[in-house]
């Protein structure tokens, strides 16, 4: 080996830095290797939400939850099948316990979190929480990172605002309260900038907090350090090889290697192999989400599973934009439906992003559905944002001229523009409008669950998500089965150790995040169903690796750990944050 550390972490997502902190607390040396030139991966560009059952913020606000409720909910939603070894009952129990322990550990390290007041669990099932089990980062001043600030991947929101504030912005032209929220966010941003601060929110704030703590703890972090190979000796992973200045550079790992290098959403070859029909251009994952560490694990005999699963997200490809535009919220609003290329409606539009995107792929196996069509009327365009913008007449005309948007003065004309049989589209819209009039979607029960209505129009006086499609001109735009990464990978046990096909442990190798077969199986339980597990399994991986070192070296932050008495036990308020 050219150099050695106690622990080597591949990838710089949230779980990576959590594991690195644990190692440093035990006095171990650790290096984080990121192949991109920026840190944080897809997490930094995301909402940064973590699904953590029975967390302290729920308890502080008097929201009912328990370990048993969470496990019952996961069991009910995810179920059991022979092709999802990442989500055994034992791993679900381990996740419910470890996610809370991980959160308490990070709080003890000085990180600050909070909960969004309302973000319901996605499914109607025993043990669900209508209030939601989401935890997010507090706002964080990026200037605290010093020279590392420029190494952190940018987030999606330039204003110093909380996620729930950003969620109000689409209604700012219809609500004085929402417009006031925008002014508040702008004022907060300008005020803090004048004070020499630069606040980040959502996933970028989460990654910034973790990066700040990791750097302070002495974690060595390297960018442009992509791992080319896992080093194996006598059946045990003992290090990695990278390309350094054009030379093969081997880095030893005394206690193990943790893979948290993302999935394969940006690798078309792997998508064609495991998820036929999916395209890299529809993915919002970072450009480094290319799956080579999953393949490297299989080279050493590691088992893989759930490779046909993704953190799906319905998207559209707006002309002039470099990245896909997420469309989940758009589809849930009144006065719109989703149909396949025959003009038939085939799933609930007010559903989780995974259900929507995966539903498109599944429908396409029976009837052409890529792209599907979002059908809406002029009530929609005069009320709601569309594809990230306010759809004024000039914008709609430009989109139509570009061939992106289809328009018709009546439904038969729209059907012709989309290549749909007019009679089928008219019948589909008529049936849906009948459901709206009756106040119940008999086909897909849209609007029957708290999450459906949370996604809908918060200002609606009647149904939050049902509204007739009846006022011309009528419109349609294409919807594709996008994603924010894949959801399958290396099979791991309750300690995040990578397993072989025969169930034996591949010693020295751990995996977390979307490099591993998800504990969520083929579903997402609620917001944060990928970031929460990434952190929890990284936490467990580091703890297990420490337990294999010399006696007494492991942390006393095991499952029964206590929080530092000087650490706040309640979330910071906005005023306390800035």
Phi, psi and omega per residue, in radians:
X1 nan 2.513 3.093
X2 -1.380 -0.491 3.075
X3 -2.797 2.869 -3.104
X4 -2.466 2.593 3.026
X5 -2.313 2.863 3.068
X6 -1.228 -0.653 -3.073
X7 -2.454 2.360 3.114
X8 -2.043 2.229 -3.138
X9 -2.009 2.225 -3.131
X10 -1.800 2.029 -3.057
X11 1.783 2.683 -3.028
X12 -2.137 0.458 3.077
X13 -1.204 -3.077 -3.046
X14 -1.000 -0.802 -3.122
X15 -1.059 -0.628 -3.120
X16 -1.013 -0.835 -3.064
X17 -1.306 -0.516 3.053
X18 -1.105 -0.838 3.126
X19 -1.085 -0.694 -3.133
X20 -1.099 -0.683 3.106
X21 -1.086 -0.759 3.112
X22 -1.036 -0.765 3.141
X23 -1.083 -0.763 -3.129
X24 -1.169 -0.597 3.086
X25 -1.068 -0.512 3.130
X26 -1.588 0.123 3.114
X27 1.374 0.308 -3.107
X28 -1.649 2.628 3.069
X29 -1.476 2.496 -3.084
X30 -2.604 2.463 3.071
X31 -2.194 2.412 3.064
X32 -1.882 2.152 -3.088
X33 -1.923 2.026 3.132
X34 -1.987 2.207 -3.078
X35 -1.346 -0.437 3.115
X36 -1.414 3.010 3.109
X37 -1.539 -0.102 3.085
X38 -2.162 2.604 -3.105
X39 -1.629 2.709 2.966
X40 1.919 -0.324 3.102
X41 0.941 -2.685 -3.118
X42 -1.150 -0.492 3.140
X43 -0.999 -0.725 -3.096
X44 -1.102 -0.507 -3.112
X45 -1.637 -0.014 -3.063
X46 -1.684 -3.055 3.047
X47 -1.256 -0.260 3.104
X48 1.169 0.475 -3.064
X49 -1.517 2.445 3.121
X50 -2.095 2.252 3.080
X51 -1.566 1.846 -3.055
X52 -2.272 1.797 -3.108
X53 -1.137 2.660 2.980
X54 0.950 0.632 -3.073
X55 -1.436 2.864 -3.040
X56 -1.082 -0.510 -3.093
X57 -1.286 -0.564 3.018
X58 -1.130 -0.793 -3.115
X59 -1.104 -0.717 -3.119
X60 -1.103 -0.476 -3.114
X61 -1.786 0.202 3.050
X62 1.246 0.442 -3.136
X63 -1.597 2.184 -3.063
X64 -1.216 2.268 3.011
X65 -2.885 2.829 3.103
X66 -2.758 2.890 3.067
X67 -1.003 -0.825 -3.096
X68 -1.132 -0.676 3.115
X69 -1.083 -0.775 -3.104
X70 -1.137 -0.748 3.134
X71 -1.137 -0.731 3.120
X72 -1.070 -0.703 3.133
X73 -1.139 -0.811 3.124
X74 -1.075 -0.759 3.139
X75 -1.076 -0.732 -3.099
X76 -1.203 -0.726 -3.070
X77 -1.355 -0.799 -3.020
X78 -1.436 -0.695 3.137
X79 1.201 -3.002 -3.119
X80 -2.209 2.339 3.052
X81 -2.593 2.748 -3.058
X82 -1.282 -0.183 -3.078
X83 -1.870 0.287 3.128
X84 -2.260 1.156 -3.110
X85 -1.159 -0.285 3.112
X86 -1.219 -0.258 -3.048
X87 -2.168 0.829 3.007
X88 -1.125 2.788 3.104
X89 -1.013 -0.687 -3.131
X90 -1.078 -0.682 3.131
X91 -1.253 -0.580 3.086
X92 -1.131 -0.778 3.101
X93 -1.068 -0.761 3.133
X94 -1.070 -0.663 -3.136
X95 -1.182 -0.795 -3.140
X96 -1.001 -0.736 3.137
X97 -1.255 -0.849 -3.022
X98 -1.223 -0.567 -3.118
X99 -1.101 -0.708 3.110
X100 -1.213 -0.713 3.117
X101 -1.110 -0.730 3.114
X102 -1.065 -0.774 3.130
X103 -1.054 -0.802 -3.138
X104 -1.109 -0.646 3.108
X105 -1.095 -0.813 -3.125
X106 -1.135 -0.638 3.068
X107 -1.099 -0.684 3.130
X108 -1.141 -0.362 3.111
X109 -1.576 0.111 3.058
X110 1.676 0.088 3.097
X111 -1.408 2.594 -3.074
X112 -2.066 2.351 -3.108
X113 -2.327 3.070 3.101
X114 -2.794 3.058 3.037
X115 -2.060 2.593 3.010
X116 -1.321 2.348 -3.042
X117 -0.907 -0.618 -3.134
X118 -2.615 2.129 3.005
X119 -2.729 1.477 -2.978
X120 -1.026 2.621 2.942
X121 -0.991 2.723 -2.961
X122 -1.394 -0.368 -2.959
X123 -2.191 2.543 3.028
X124 -1.432 1.831 -3.095
X125 -2.774 2.808 3.098
X126 -0.966 2.313 3.099
X127 1.549 -0.017 -3.121
X128 -1.151 2.743 3.061
X129 -2.041 2.007 3.103
X130 -1.248 -0.367 3.085
X131 -1.423 -0.489 3.123
X132 1.711 2.658 -3.115
X133 -1.974 0.474 -3.036
X134 -1.450 2.485 3.035
X135 -2.252 2.399 3.134
X136 -2.324 2.880 3.096
X137 -1.272 2.577 2.904
X138 -1.212 2.856 3.003
X139 -1.022 2.577 -3.091
X140 -2.432 2.381 3.141
X141 -1.366 1.913 -3.111
X142 -1.110 -0.408 -3.135
X143 -1.135 -0.312 3.073
X144 -1.173 -0.297 -3.112
X145 -1.398 -0.222 -3.133
X146 1.057 -2.284 -3.095
X147 -1.154 -0.330 -3.140
X148 -1.326 -0.245 -3.138
X149 -0.977 -0.736 -3.104
X150 -1.302 -0.182 3.136
X151 -1.636 -0.066 -3.097
X152 -1.654 2.321 -3.138
X153 -1.101 2.375 -3.123
X154 -1.113 2.664 3.078
X155 -1.585 -3.051 -3.069
X156 -1.644 -0.212 -3.057
X157 -2.122 1.967 -3.104
X158 -1.316 -0.309 -3.117
X159 -1.540 2.675 3.089
X160 -1.416 1.391 -3.086
X161 -2.375 2.656 3.051
X162 -1.361 2.743 -3.085
X163 -1.040 -0.729 -3.122
X164 -1.165 -0.447 3.029
X165 -1.237 -0.783 3.123
X166 -1.048 -0.576 -3.139
X167 -1.179 -0.326 3.120
X168 -1.439 -0.327 -3.002
X169 -1.060 -0.620 3.112
X170 -1.033 -0.346 -3.127
X171 -1.832 0.274 -3.023
X172 -1.153 -0.390 3.117
X173 -1.499 -0.132 -3.113
X174 -2.002 -0.179 -3.035
X175 -2.402 2.185 3.078
X176 -1.109 -0.607 3.114
X177 -1.091 -0.792 -3.135
X178 -1.164 -0.683 3.093
X179 -1.131 -0.658 3.075
X180 -1.122 -0.606 3.079
X181 -1.114 -0.725 3.082
X182 -1.046 -0.801 3.136
X183 -1.090 -0.659 3.112
X184 -1.098 -0.758 3.139
X185 -1.137 -0.735 3.120
X186 -1.126 -0.769 3.131
X187 -1.094 -0.726 3.117
X188 -1.113 -0.721 -3.140
X189 -1.121 -0.847 -3.133
X190 -1.145 -0.751 -3.122
X191 -1.082 -0.764 -3.128
X192 -1.251 -0.582 3.085
X193 -1.141 -0.717 3.095
X194 -1.108 -0.484 3.117
X195 -1.485 0.096 3.108
X196 1.434 0.384 -3.140
X197 -2.088 2.725 -3.128
X198 -2.389 1.634 -3.022
X199 -1.452 2.336 3.031
X200 -1.866 2.806 3.135
X201 -2.330 3.072 3.010
X202 0.948 -2.408 -3.052
X203 -1.117 -0.596 3.113
X204 -1.147 -0.658 3.097
X205 -1.166 -0.698 3.094
X206 -1.056 -0.859 3.140
X207 -1.134 -0.632 3.137
X208 -1.147 -0.752 3.104
X209 -1.054 -0.809 -3.129
X210 -1.146 -0.712 3.120
X211 -1.116 -0.750 3.126
X212 -1.047 -0.799 -3.138
X213 -1.165 -0.700 -3.104
X214 -1.156 -0.765 3.125
X215 -1.098 -0.766 3.135
X216 -1.096 -0.537 -3.118
X217 -1.426 -0.123 3.116
X218 1.613 0.341 3.073
X219 -1.237 2.331 3.060
X220 -1.515 2.214 -3.074
X221 -2.208 2.241 -3.098
X222 -2.204 2.322 3.010
X223 -1.739 2.967 -3.086
X224 0.879 0.719 -3.085
X225 -2.271 1.039 -3.128
X226 -1.200 2.336 3.121
X227 -1.378 2.245 3.140
X228 -1.638 -0.498 -3.033
X229 -2.756 2.537 2.952
X230 -1.532 2.365 -3.139
X231 -1.657 2.182 -3.121
X232 -2.111 2.357 3.095
X233 -2.352 2.132 3.128
X234 0.934 0.739 3.079
X235 1.391 0.156 -3.136
X236 -2.202 2.405 3.070
X237 -1.343 2.116 -3.052
X238 -2.054 0.044 3.132
X239 2.918 -2.918 -3.138
X240 -2.404 2.844 3.046
X241 -2.120 2.318 3.088
X242 -2.166 2.926 3.046
X243 -1.680 1.959 -3.122
X244 -2.095 1.975 3.141
X245 0.949 0.686 3.093
X246 1.411 0.055 -3.141
X247 -2.054 2.641 3.070
X248 -1.300 2.058 -3.035
X249 -2.071 2.100 -3.070
X250 -1.787 2.265 -3.113
X251 -2.042 2.080 -3.134
X252 -1.371 2.639 3.116
X253 -2.282 1.818 -3.057
X254 -1.155 -0.640 -3.062
X255 -1.894 -0.206 3.103
X256 2.511 2.946 3.092
X257 -2.087 2.285 3.087
X258 -1.898 2.136 3.078
X259 -1.644 2.095 3.051
X260 -2.475 0.923 -2.951
X261 -1.766 0.296 3.103
X262 1.525 -3.081 3.141
X263 -1.756 -2.479 -3.085
X264 -2.321 0.534 -3.088
X265 -1.150 -0.340 3.141
X266 -1.851 0.346 3.116
X267 -2.075 1.723 -3.047
X268 -1.118 -0.609 3.108
X269 -1.033 -0.797 3.130
X270 -1.221 -0.632 3.085
X271 -1.078 -0.771 3.133
X272 -1.069 -0.594 -3.122
X273 -1.306 -0.742 -2.988
X274 -1.876 -0.511 -3.092
X275 -2.339 1.215 -3.106
X276 -0.969 2.347 -3.128
X277 1.812 -0.414 3.116
X278 -1.378 2.575 -3.121
X279 -2.237 2.490 -3.132
X280 -1.067 -0.593 -3.074
X281 -1.206 -0.265 3.101
X282 -1.557 0.001 -3.053
X283 -1.663 2.414 3.052
X284 -1.661 0.154 3.116
X285 -1.211 2.819 3.104
X286 -1.148 2.769 -3.076
X287 -1.111 -0.305 -3.107
X288 -1.568 0.120 -3.114
X289 -1.442 1.228 -2.937
X290 -2.067 0.061 2.876
X291 1.339 0.105 -3.052
X292 -1.167 -0.465 3.122
X293 -1.295 -0.512 3.022
X294 -1.129 -0.794 3.131
X295 -1.161 -0.609 3.119
X296 -1.163 -0.634 3.072
X297 -1.102 -0.741 3.132
X298 -1.154 -0.512 3.091
X299 -1.051 -0.545 3.138
X300 -1.592 0.113 3.086
X301 1.712 0.149 3.137
X302 -1.218 2.557 3.077
X303 -1.432 2.543 3.030
X304 -2.164 2.693 -3.131
X305 -2.751 2.857 3.080
X306 1.059 0.478 -3.061
X307 -1.218 -0.195 3.100
X308 -1.579 0.115 -3.078
X309 -1.827 2.582 3.112
X310 -2.387 2.791 2.898
X311 -1.459 1.305 -2.996
X312 -1.138 2.639 3.115
X313 -2.670 2.097 3.129
X314 -1.148 2.356 -3.083
X315 -2.364 2.896 2.915
X316 -2.291 2.779 -3.076
X317 -1.918 1.614 -3.071
X318 -1.307 2.293 3.116
X319 -0.970 2.352 3.101
X320 1.548 -0.145 3.115
X321 -1.757 2.431 -3.102
X322 -1.374 -0.391 -3.054
X323 -2.135 2.728 3.081
X324 -1.142 2.666 3.121
X325 -1.832 2.208 -3.116
X326 -1.256 2.399 -2.983
X327 -2.171 0.187 -3.107
X328 -0.996 -0.882 -3.085
X329 -1.125 -0.677 3.129
X330 -1.041 -0.746 -3.084
X331 -1.196 -0.395 -3.074
X332 -1.507 -0.182 -3.083
X333 -1.320 2.759 3.084
X334 -1.077 2.804 3.059
X335 1.239 0.492 3.061
X336 -2.616 2.642 3.015
X337 -2.431 2.931 3.074
X338 -2.005 2.252 3.124
X339 -2.265 2.754 3.057
X340 -1.467 -3.005 -3.040
X341 -1.320 -0.099 3.023
X342 -1.603 -0.162 -3.128
X343 1.655 0.137 -3.119
X344 -1.677 2.446 3.045
X345 -1.418 2.399 -3.006
X346 -2.385 0.003 3.061
X347 -2.796 2.910 3.106
X348 -1.259 2.215 -3.101
X349 -1.345 -0.497 3.112
X350 -1.631 1.326 -3.069
X351 -2.396 3.048 3.113
X352 -1.141 2.718 -3.136
X353 -1.019 -0.682 3.128
X354 -1.141 -0.769 -3.131
X355 -1.096 -0.732 -3.116
X356 -1.135 -0.895 -3.078
X357 -1.169 -0.798 3.115
X358 -1.138 -0.543 3.095
X359 -1.122 -0.618 3.093
X360 -1.130 -0.809 3.121
X361 -1.068 -0.754 -3.127
X362 -1.153 -0.736 3.127
X363 -1.100 -0.611 -3.095
X364 -1.129 -0.338 3.088
X365 -1.314 -0.324 -3.119
X366 -1.875 -0.677 -3.083
X367 -2.603 2.453 -3.103
X368 -0.904 2.092 -3.071
X369 -2.437 0.133 3.086
X370 -2.082 1.846 -0.028
X371 -1.415 2.797 2.900
X372 -1.585 2.961 -3.120
X373 -1.992 2.231 2.947
X374 -1.488 1.973 -3.109
X375 -1.754 2.253 -3.130
X376 -2.654 2.932 -3.072
X377 -2.091 -2.999 -3.071
X378 -1.264 -0.373 3.014
X379 -1.084 -0.669 3.130
X380 -1.142 -0.889 -3.044
X381 -1.167 -0.421 3.130
X382 -1.526 -0.113 -3.038
X383 -2.054 -0.748 -2.943
X384 -2.005 2.762 2.942
X385 -1.219 2.687 -3.127
X386 -2.406 2.132 3.102
X387 0.921 0.723 3.034
X388 1.456 0.190 -3.118
X389 -2.565 2.856 3.027
X390 -1.433 2.072 -2.993
X391 -1.418 1.285 3.090
X392 -1.283 2.996 -3.060
X393 -1.054 -0.667 -3.136
X394 -1.136 -0.746 3.129
X395 -1.136 -0.775 -3.135
X396 -1.101 -0.700 3.135
X397 -1.137 -0.703 3.140
X398 -1.151 -0.716 3.118
X399 -1.146 -0.667 3.123
X400 -1.171 -0.724 3.118
X401 -1.085 -0.616 3.128
X402 -1.336 -0.118 -3.134
X403 1.471 0.065 -3.113
X404 -1.388 -0.784 -3.104
X405 -1.789 2.406 3.044
X406 -1.833 2.506 -3.090
X407 -2.430 2.568 3.059
X408 -2.635 2.461 3.128
X409 -1.164 -0.423 3.073
X410 -2.460 3.007 -3.072
X411 -1.111 -0.712 3.079
X412 -1.030 -0.666 3.118
X413 -1.189 -0.674 3.099
X414 -1.151 -0.738 3.132
X415 -1.029 -0.746 3.120
X416 -1.093 -0.727 3.130
X417 -1.109 -0.524 -3.115
X418 -1.634 -0.117 -3.083
X419 1.331 0.484 -3.122
X420 -1.866 2.548 3.027
X421 -1.127 2.194 -3.061
X422 -1.022 -0.739 -3.092
X423 -1.079 -0.667 -3.134
X424 -1.181 -0.801 -3.128
X425 -1.135 -0.735 3.129
X426 -1.087 -0.708 3.137
X427 -1.165 -0.684 3.134
X428 -1.118 -0.809 -3.133
X429 -1.163 -0.701 3.123
X430 -1.090 -0.727 3.131
X431 -1.120 -0.783 3.130
X432 -1.093 -0.774 3.140
X433 -1.068 -0.575 3.072
X434 -1.137 -0.685 3.076
X435 -1.101 -0.728 3.131
X436 -1.058 -0.789 -3.132
X437 -1.074 -0.633 -3.128
X438 -1.438 -0.237 3.115
X439 1.425 0.286 3.135
X440 -2.685 2.274 3.083
X441 -1.479 1.719 -3.057
X442 -1.256 -0.378 -3.111
X443 -1.400 -0.826 -3.021
X444 -2.273 0.052 3.034
X445 1.060 0.603 3.061
X446 -1.118 2.193 -3.126
X447 1.699 -0.027 -3.122
X448 -1.485 -0.235 -3.065
X449 -2.059 2.669 -3.118
X450 -0.999 -0.669 -3.113
X451 -1.178 -0.656 3.088
X452 -0.949 -0.867 -3.053
X453 -1.277 -0.528 3.056
X454 -1.095 -0.616 3.120
X455 -1.311 -0.389 -3.000
X456 -1.363 -2.647 -3.086
X457 -1.531 1.927 -3.090
X458 -1.175 -0.304 -3.104
X459 -1.696 -0.060 -3.107
X460 -1.138 2.401 3.127
X461 -1.427 -0.521 3.095
X462 -1.777 -2.232 3.109
X463 -1.114 2.441 3.128
X464 -1.367 -0.306 -3.014
X465 -2.328 -0.255 3.112
X466 -1.731 2.304 3.097
X467 -2.787 2.416 -3.087
X468 -1.130 2.587 3.024
X469 -1.836 1.710 -2.952
X470 -2.569 -0.196 -3.076
X471 -1.909 2.023 3.116
X472 -1.367 2.887 -0.035
X473 -1.202 2.741 -3.123
X474 -1.815 2.693 -3.038
X475 -2.369 2.814 3.031
X476 -2.623 2.477 2.993
X477 -2.402 2.686 -3.024
X478 -1.338 2.442 3.100
X479 -2.110 2.267 -3.098
X480 -2.006 2.701 3.122
X481 -1.420 1.378 -3.139
X482 -1.437 -2.960 -3.130
X483 -2.848 3.026 2.970
X484 -2.034 0.023 2.946
X485 2.863 -3.136 3.074
X486 -1.618 2.980 -3.008
X487 -2.238 0.165 3.115
X488 -2.072 2.834 -3.131
X489 3.000 -2.562 -3.085
X490 -1.198 2.388 3.125
X491 -1.394 2.300 -3.113
X492 -2.262 2.828 3.122
X493 -1.661 -2.905 -3.086
X494 -1.201 -0.246 3.082
X495 -1.832 0.224 -3.141
X496 1.226 0.247 3.074
X497 -1.307 2.366 3.129
X498 -1.262 2.402 -3.093
X499 -1.943 2.668 3.017
X500 -1.515 3.035 -3.139
X501 -1.045 -0.540 -3.119
X502 -1.495 0.089 3.115
X503 1.565 -0.101 3.106
X504 -1.321 2.777 -3.082
X505 -1.513 2.335 2.993
X506 -1.502 1.637 -2.984
X507 -0.961 2.425 3.057
X508 1.503 -0.049 -3.094
X509 -2.123 2.241 3.100
X510 -2.143 2.753 3.095
X511 -2.566 2.575 3.102
X512 -2.578 -3.121 3.141
X513 1.062 -2.710 -3.093
X514 -1.446 0.170 2.910
X515 -1.379 -0.205 -3.100
X516 -2.057 2.810 3.057
X517 -1.210 2.106 -2.947
X518 -1.160 2.511 3.031
X519 -1.176 -0.266 3.118
X520 -1.472 -0.102 3.107
X521 1.115 -2.047 -3.098
X522 -1.891 0.260 -3.076
X523 -2.321 2.946 2.922
X524 -2.107 2.155 -3.076
X525 -1.273 -0.609 -3.106
X526 -3.029 3.140 -3.122
X527 -1.071 2.241 -3.137
X528 1.693 0.393 -3.073
X529 -1.368 -0.036 3.032
X530 -1.965 -0.725 -3.112
X531 -1.255 -0.709 3.099
X532 -0.986 -0.908 3.101
X533 -1.099 -0.604 3.107
X534 -1.007 -0.785 3.132
X535 -1.217 -0.756 -3.066
X536 -1.131 -0.801 -3.108
X537 -1.269 -0.498 3.032
X538 -1.145 -0.723 3.093
X539 -1.030 -0.823 -3.133
X540 -1.192 -0.629 3.121
X541 -1.086 -0.823 -3.129
X542 -1.115 -0.719 3.137
X543 -1.112 -0.711 3.134
X544 -1.175 -0.764 3.133
X545 -1.043 -0.674 3.113
X546 -1.171 -0.582 -3.122
X547 -1.205 -0.292 3.135
X548 -1.592 -0.119 3.135
X549 -1.456 -2.982 -3.055
X550 -1.075 2.624 -3.094
X551 -0.941 2.382 3.062
X552 1.526 -0.070 -3.087
X553 -1.495 -0.393 -3.080
X554 -1.250 2.758 -3.103
X555 -1.211 2.701 2.990
X556 -1.623 0.580 3.108
X557 -1.949 0.694 3.134
X558 -1.186 -3.081 -3.083
X559 -0.869 -0.434 -3.112
X560 -1.757 0.361 -3.069
X561 -1.109 2.701 3.111
X562 -1.905 2.731 3.142
X563 -1.548 2.569 3.069
X564 -0.934 2.324 -3.080
X565 -1.123 -0.320 3.141
X566 -1.556 -0.046 -3.115
X567 -1.508 2.345 3.114
X568 -1.088 2.460 3.123
X569 -1.800 0.137 3.083
X570 -2.246 2.670 -3.121
X571 -1.163 2.594 3.088
X572 -1.185 2.577 3.018
X573 -1.519 2.965 3.128
X574 -1.022 -0.740 -3.121
X575 -1.136 -0.650 3.134
X576 -1.191 -0.540 -3.103
X577 -1.276 -0.712 -3.031
X578 -2.151 nan nan
